[in-house]
Every structure is written in C-alpha cells, then in structure tokens.
Amino acid sequence: MAVFAPVWEMIKKHEGTEFENVKYDAGGPTKFGITLANLPPGSTAQDIENLTEEQAMAIAIKQFWNPIKGDTLDQKWATILCDQSYERGVHGASNILASINHGQAQPQLAFDFLKACAAACVHHVTVDPTQAKFLAGWLNRINDLEAFLFDLHYAF
C-alpha cells in the first residue's frame, strides 16, 4: 500500500515550492502547484502566495490523492497516477487511463499511461500554441516518472 509522503516529494520536485505567476500559464498563480482552482471561490493570488507547505499538502491529499484512492495502490502506481492527476486533473488522468487500459500487465500499463500522457501534452500544445513554452517541462516530468518506474529507490 502506498503512502503520500514520497509522492509529495515528487510533486514538489515537479511543481516547485515558490509562488509563481507565469504569463500564459493556464493555471494562473501557483505555489506547490496549487492554483486558484484548488481554493474556495473568492480566493486571490495573495491566498496562493501565502500557502504553507502543510496547507498545500492537505489540499493535494484531498483533491488528488484521495480521489485516486492512492493508499490502496502500490507505491509506483500511486505516485505516477497522483502526479499526473495533479498535472491534468483527476478526471483528465482517469480518462487517459481508461482509454489505454486493455488488461495489460501493470508495468506495461504504467508505461502506456505515461506514453498517452506525453501524447496528450503534445496535443494540448497543438490546440493551444501559447502553452508551447511549457511542453519541455511537461515531457521532462513524464520522463522523470518513467525513470521512477525503473527504480523504486528513486532519489527525490
């Protein structure tokens, strides 16, 4: 059964821990990858900037870990699925998984899932060219997750 702590370390590696408000970032202001969409209505960029790590982690558990039932999965699968749910939303990650799940063995399913996530990133940029500046980072994130699949003792 998986635990959230190493997943959180991976998410921090990918999302960063500082407040950012990058032009053309569809998420808008972020800190720990948490955006205004993750906060109650009426929240502001200042609320994002003031987020503590503990608050951000609680949001991540509630909005990304619990919906995928991460604690019922093995650590590798929970890490990959939670990370990509964080990146594209639980619904988006679930849709990708459903579209490629044809009963293959779990290691192959995980690689197929990441390959489909990479294709979704490329498609997203094709549809919205303003997001092209983020493509290399998204694909690096997926490559990082593939490396993680090979070695459970991955160094965060």
C-alpha positions as CSV (number, residue, x, y, z in Angstrom):
1,M,0.0,0.0,0.0
2,A,1.3,3.4,-0.9
3,V,1.9,6.4,1.3
4,F,1.6,10.0,0.3
5,A,4.9,11.4,1.7
6,P,7.2,10.3,-1.2
7,V,4.5,11.3,-3.7
8,W,4.5,14.8,-2.2
9,E,8.3,14.9,-2.6
10,M,7.9,14.1,-6.3
11,I,5.2,16.7,-6.7
12,K,7.4,19.4,-5.1
13,K,10.2,18.4,-7.4
14,H,7.9,18.9,-10.4
15,E,5.8,21.8,-9.3
16,G,8.3,23.8,-7.2
17,T,7.8,25.3,-3.8
18,E,7.8,29.0,-4.6
19,F,4.9,31.3,-5.7
20,E,4.9,31.9,-9.4
21,N,2.6,33.8,-11.8
22,V,3.9,32.9,-15.2
23,K,2.4,34.6,-18.3
24,Y,0.3,32.1,-20.4
25,D,0.2,29.5,-17.6
26,A,-3.4,28.3,-17.8
27,G,-3.3,27.6,-14.1
28,G,-2.5,31.2,-13.2
29,P,-0.8,31.9,-9.9
30,T,0.7,28.8,-8.3
31,K,2.6,27.6,-5.3
32,F,3.4,23.9,-4.8
33,G,1.3,23.5,-7.9
34,I,-1.8,24.7,-6.1
35,T,-3.8,27.2,-8.2
36,L,-6.9,29.3,-7.6
37,A,-9.0,26.5,-9.0
38,N,-8.0,24.4,-5.9
39,L,-9.0,27.1,-3.4
40,P,-12.5,28.2,-2.4
41,P,-14.3,30.7,-4.6
42,G,-13.3,34.3,-4.0
43,S,-9.7,33.3,-3.2
44,T,-6.9,35.5,-4.6
45,A,-3.4,35.3,-5.8
46,Q,-2.4,36.5,-2.3
47,D,-4.0,33.4,-0.9
48,I,-1.9,31.3,-3.2
49,E,1.3,33.2,-2.2
50,N,0.5,32.8,1.5
51,L,0.0,29.0,1.3
52,T,2.2,27.0,3.6
53,E,3.5,23.6,2.6
54,E,1.2,21.9,5.2
55,Q,-1.8,23.7,3.7
56,A,-0.8,22.8,0.1
57,M,-0.2,19.2,1.1
58,A,-3.6,18.9,2.7
59,I,-5.2,20.3,-0.5
60,A,-3.2,17.8,-2.6
61,I,-4.3,14.9,-0.4
62,K,-7.9,15.9,-0.6
63,Q,-8.1,16.8,-4.2
64,F,-5.7,14.4,-5.9
65,W,-4.6,11.5,-3.6
66,N,-7.9,10.6,-2.0
67,P,-9.9,10.6,-5.3
68,I,-7.5,8.1,-6.9
69,K,-7.5,6.0,-3.7
70,G,-3.8,6.3,-3.6
71,D,-3.4,4.4,-0.3
72,T,-4.9,1.3,-2.0
73,L,-2.3,1.3,-4.8
74,D,1.3,0.1,-4.9
75,Q,3.8,3.0,-4.4
76,K,4.9,3.3,-8.0
77,W,1.4,3.3,-9.5
78,A,0.1,5.7,-6.8
79,T,3.0,8.1,-7.5
80,I,2.5,8.1,-11.2
81,L,-1.3,8.4,-11.1
82,C,-1.3,11.1,-8.4
83,D,1.4,13.1,-10.2
84,Q,-0.5,13.1,-13.5
85,S,-3.8,13.8,-11.7
86,Y,-2.0,16.8,-10.2
87,E,-0.8,17.8,-13.7
88,R,-4.0,17.3,-15.7
89,G,-6.7,16.9,-13.1
90,V,-8.1,13.6,-11.7
91,H,-10.7,13.5,-14.5
92,G,-8.1,14.0,-17.2
93,A,-5.7,11.4,-15.9
94,S,-8.6,8.9,-15.3
95,N,-9.8,9.5,-18.9
96,I,-6.3,8.8,-20.3
97,L,-6.0,5.6,-18.1
98,A,-9.5,4.4,-19.2
99,S,-8.6,5.0,-22.9
100,I,-5.5,2.8,-22.8
101,N,-6.3,0.1,-20.2
102,H,-6.8,-3.1,-22.2
103,G,-5.9,-5.6,-19.5
104,Q,-2.1,-5.4,-19.9
105,A,0.2,-6.2,-17.0
106,Q,0.7,-3.4,-14.6
107,P,4.2,-2.4,-15.5
108,Q,3.2,-2.2,-19.2
109,L,0.0,-0.3,-18.3
110,A,2.1,2.3,-16.4
111,F,4.4,2.9,-19.4
112,D,1.4,3.0,-21.8
113,F,-0.3,5.5,-19.4
114,L,2.8,7.8,-19.4
115,K,3.1,7.5,-23.2
116,A,-0.5,8.6,-23.6
117,C,0.1,11.4,-21.1
118,A,3.0,12.6,-23.3
119,A,0.8,12.5,-26.4
120,A,-1.8,14.5,-24.5
121,C,0.8,17.1,-23.8
122,V,1.8,17.4,-27.4
123,H,-1.9,17.6,-28.5
124,H,-2.5,20.3,-25.9
125,V,0.2,22.5,-27.4
126,T,-1.2,21.8,-30.9
127,V,-4.6,23.1,-29.8
128,D,-3.2,26.0,-27.7
129,P,0.2,27.1,-29.0
130,T,0.6,29.6,-26.1
131,Q,1.3,26.5,-24.0
132,A,4.4,25.5,-26.1
133,K,6.8,27.1,-23.6
134,F,5.7,24.5,-21.1
135,L,6.0,21.4,-23.3
136,A,9.6,20.5,-22.5
137,G,8.9,20.7,-18.7
138,W,5.8,18.5,-19.1
139,L,7.7,15.9,-21.1
140,N,10.7,16.1,-18.6
141,R,8.2,15.4,-15.8
142,I,6.9,12.3,-17.7
143,N,10.5,11.1,-18.4
144,D,11.2,11.5,-14.7
145,L,8.2,9.3,-13.9
146,E,9.4,6.7,-16.3
147,A,12.8,6.7,-14.6
148,F,11.0,6.3,-11.3
149,L,9.2,3.2,-12.7
150,F,12.6,1.5,-13.2
151,D,13.8,2.1,-9.7
152,L,11.7,2.2,-6.5
153,H,14.7,3.7,-4.7
154,Y,14.5,6.8,-6.9
155,A,16.3,9.8,-5.4
156,F,13.9,12.7,-4.9
